[in-house]
Structure formats: structure tokens, C-alpha cells
């Protein structure tokens, strides 16, 4: 038995489309990862200085907050 840890995303990359006409609070997509039983996955968004998006740290859902 080994003490191996793993983290796998369900895709190698994510492409999300945001239309100019998208209403506020629109769900844009979900990022999903699977981890070994000893790990907890927490999603964090970096670089969104204007607060345009919200990322649910538990579910990975990305929400449009303003345009």
C-alpha cells in the first residue's frame, strides 16, 4: 500500500462562452476535479480584479456577477 495522493480534472481545459447579453447571475459552467479520499478539493479564482465572476469554492460553479 502506498500513500499516493491524486487530483484529476474531468477535462484538460475549460472553454466558457460569455455573451454580452448574458444576464447577471448566469451560470457559465462548472469546473470539476476528483481527489484521493484524503484530500479536499477547494476551487479558487485568481486574477479577476473587477469581480466579474464568482467561483463557488465547493462546487466549482462559475457565475457571472456583472458585465
N, C-alpha and C positions, 0 to 999 in steps of 0.2 A: 504494500500500500504506500502511496506517495502523498505528500502534502501539496499537490498541484492545485493552483488556482487558475481559473479561466474567465474570460469575458468575451462574448461574441455578440456582435451586432447582427440583426437579421438582414442587413444589406451592407454592401461595401461603401455605398454613398447614398445620399438622400437629395432629391431634387424637389423643391416645393415651388409652386406657382402662386404668386400673389397678384391678382388683378387690381387695377386702380379702383374698380367699382366694388371690391370686396368690402362687406360691412364690417364694422368693428366687432370684435369678439368672434370672428370666424375661425374655426379650427382649420389650420393649414396642413396638418399631418401629425404623425406620431413617430418618434424615434424609439426603437425597441432594442434592448440588449438582454442577453441571458448570461448569468454569472454562476460560478460554482456556489454550492449551498452555503459556504462560509462567508460569502461576500454579499453586500447590499449594493444595488445599483442606485445611484443618485445622479440625475441629469442636471447639468449646469450650463447656462448660456453665457458666453463671453463676447464682448465686442459690440453689443447692441447699446451704444451710448445714449440713443434717443428713446429707448424703451418702446420701440415699435413692436416687439414681440414679447410674449410671455412663454416660458417653458415650465411646464409642471414637473417639478423635480422628482416626483414619484412615478408618474405615468409616461412621461416623455412627450406629452401632447404640446404642440406649438400653437399658440393663439395670437392672432393679430390684435394688437392693443390700440394702435392708431395709425393713420396713414400720413 
